[in-house]
Structure formats: C-alpha cells, structure tokens
Amino acid sequence: MGEHTTIDGIDYGPLAALVGTWQGDKGVDRAPEPDGEERNPYYETIIFEAAGDVTNAEQQTLSVVRYHQVVSRKSNDEVFHDQVGYWLWDPADNTIVETFTIPRGVAVVAGGTLAAPDEAGQESVFEVAADANSPEFGIVQAPFMFKQAKTTAFSHTITVKGDEMRYSESTVLDIYDKKSYDHSDVNTLRRTG
C-alpha cells in the first residue's frame, strides 16, 4: 500500500485504504428492547474522504479522513442510524483515532494502533476502543442518554482488503434495566467509487 498512501501531496498512511464510497447490504444490528432484543438486517453507505492534515500544539501532525455513514433497515428502508466522524493517523507513533457523533447526544473519541499488515501487505486492520471512564479515549453523552441509555464502552474493528471492507463494532450500554448490554453491528461492504 506504500505507493497509494499519498493523496494530493499528503501522506495518509494506512487511512488511504478507507478513502472511497462503500456500500453493503449484509449488515446485522443486534439491539436492546425493553423485553429482550431485536435483530435488524440492514444496508448502508459509508463515504470516506481525504480531508487534509492538522497540526496540534505545533508538535503533532495528523492525517485526517472524514466520513459519513447512513444505515437503513431492510424491512422498511427507513434510516435508523446516521453518523459523521473522522479517522486520524499519527505517523510518529502509528496511533489511529476515530472520532464521531450521532444525533442522539453521544460523542466518542476511540483510539488504538494499526494492526500489522498481513504477509502479503494487502490487508489493513484498524482497531479502536473507548471507555466512558477513560481520560484519553472516552465517551461524552447528553444528560438524558447518560441516565436512560448510557454508553459505557465502544470498540470498532475494520478490515480492508482491496475493495472489500468488513467491520464489527460493539457499543456497551446500560439501558432498560440491562447492565453492560452488548449492542453489536457487523457488515461487509464493497468500494463502489
């Protein structure tokens, strides 16, 4: 991937593998309900765009990829999740960060490192996590969400190999008198543009 990491003169490193429009219709959302849980098959589009770089405190330079994810239920074609965010890469220590907000009053800053590429150098694995009690990679939520549907942890793994992306994500919630409920989403997507 080394020759494909520079876009418009900026080295995006591993984030270059994300850039493009991705679509997938194999998603499964496992979500809590007051009397149990539900599983929703879904389809989605995620658009990742090269967004330049930023310098923090004149000491850290981050490459930035912006994204917008729209997820719809297969059963009725209604959008049930709309998320905007950024992936950041710090080449100095190979740190990756995902920051995002969802229109429920929740914002997440999750961090991790890029897993070593596979032997052929064709597969990239991005793994990030956040915890509500962490001073570094954390979760902030509006008062209603904090009291009624508190997010206590988040983890996200994306694997990209060529034009295929697989991901799994876990959002741990205290909701409906359920403690540490693992709300999970998985999907496989193809780069379409």
C-alpha angles and dihedrals in degrees: 000000000000095000092051099050097089118081120176090346096307122114106230092175110191093355090072087077089066099052114113142051115299128192131186137170102185097083124137122193118197107197137172124255127185091253099036132305141305133216117215123191109216147177127213150177123220120188116197117190131187104245104181128246137293134207120220121205089340088283109076127054118194129190110223133210116183121208142188121197124192118185125190132187115245090216096065108000091241119146108243100169131037118173135173126190152125138258113211130193126199108197092192092073103006091246119160124198132190117200121182146154130210124200094251095081097269129126125182134194107190124178143187143126133276113262115237112272119256118265093270091048091233102110124070121194119197116193123180135164140184134191128200090229097048119109090204112036105024151147128244122192139178117258095259093052092044090055102035109025107013118185108217101174142006134194131177132185122187122184118193123189113170108305096345124091127186123185141177126188134182126201111188112211141185099212139139091010089304114127119210095358110182106226103191138188129188132176145156118222138185126218106246100174 
